Amino acid sequence: MALTPAADLGPATGLSCRECGHTRELGPHYACEECFGPLEISYDFGNITRADIEAGPRNIWRYRGLLPVPGDIADTPNTEPGLTRLVRADQLAESLGLERLWVKDDSGNPTHSFKDRVVAVALAAARELGFKVLACPSTGNLANAVAAAAARAGIRSAVFVPADLEAQKIITTAVYGGTFVTVDGNYDDVNRLASEIAGEQEDWAFVNVNVRPYYAEGSKTLGYEIIEQLGWRLPDQIVVPVASGSQLTKIDKAFQEFVKLGLVEDKPYKVFGAQAAGCDPVAAAFKAGYDVFRPVKPKTIAKSLAIGNPADGTYVLDVVRRTGGAVEDVTDEQVVEGIQLLARTEGIFGETAGGVTVGCLKKLVESGQLDPSAETVIINSGDGLKTLDAVAPVAKPSANIKPSLDAFRAANLA
Ligand SMILES: *Cc1c(COP(=O)(O)O)cnc(C)c1O
């Protein structure tokens, strides 16, 4: 398969290897011909101003000039993700002893997780690259986003997930139609299977496998939005959940691109990663001082982050060490406490990944690794309604009473 002559990938100019720097032309490629390293998009951005961006659509396509997508992408039917709320979180800050804290609430996306961003970019590029089917292996949220985006675009989807996924995420994928397969294995098994299928099915775009270089760029929009919503400023510190590690590395890339383009004033910032203790390959490598991580078999309620062999794990270590951040991990019990803390202090019901991030924020403050007086942003990347089982045992009504004033008085609720 090759680019159609009319293909429009916006400012993208080519692909380059993140390991050896070897470059090649744009196309449906994801591994380096020389060293099998992962490929990344190269660009020629030209002149982009704050005014250009501010005049754009109220979704990720306001940044289309910084993404590998056609110039008219905003006009084709798509899920229009992005520009989610950046919430000033004073009560959560106070309870943790922080001065200035923001929650980037990405549960506000069309299928209620940050995955709508990456899928929208992958779909736009996949069409230009000549693919016909939108596919993925997923830990749940990606399944929702791929099935919905394909339905909206009027193309076929093919989604593969571990069979033990949360019931909510099975239903919220199946409802969109499309081919949907549960696999008896963990995510890493499903991911390997997807690579094998991609080798056979030439016109299937597995968003996070064979069009991964394009897909990954979608995460940059989280970083762009944070800068724009802070009033064109960089935060001092940011805490990001880590599954494959792509989101974290692309937020850093977004910050650097805005600095290079003169859209934001340069200043030092620290990037922190958050994992669950039951799937902590990157946190473990960070703490041990290693440059490479050892893959693990995941066992955690934070299933959206349960990738035991994260594709961008080593790049997360690079970013975190370069910026002076850290990678922390929390137990499942602390994940549930994190979900409750965010809900009770700010009225935001995050999924287990949000609980991981809040839990790690707390631990990072307590251990002195995160500066409580520096402006901090955390990501809530998904919606608690998709992981209800995690909080069901602790989220209960205060009382059950008969419909009488006497019963209310007797229950001591006043
Ligand atoms: C996929 C996902 C992440 C992290 O994604 P990576 O880019 O693979 O690290 C974080 N939170 C949620 C809810 C997700 O679904």
The ligand as a Gaussian input file, in Angstrom:
#p B3LYP/6-31G(d) Opt

LIG

0 1
 C       -4.557000       4.514000      27.223000
 C       -4.768000       5.258000      28.485000
 C       -3.727000       5.956000      29.137000
 C       -2.271000       5.981000      28.758000
 O       -1.949000       5.773000      27.489000
 P       -0.480000       5.543000      26.920000
 O       -0.345000       6.628000      25.916000
 O       -0.537000       4.191000      26.299000
 O        0.516000       5.631000      28.023000
 C       -4.060000       6.671000      30.269000
 N       -5.301000       6.686000      30.775000
 C       -6.316000       6.037000      30.179000
 C       -7.655000       6.099000      30.819000
 C       -6.087000       5.304000      29.026000
 O       -7.114000       4.661000      28.465000

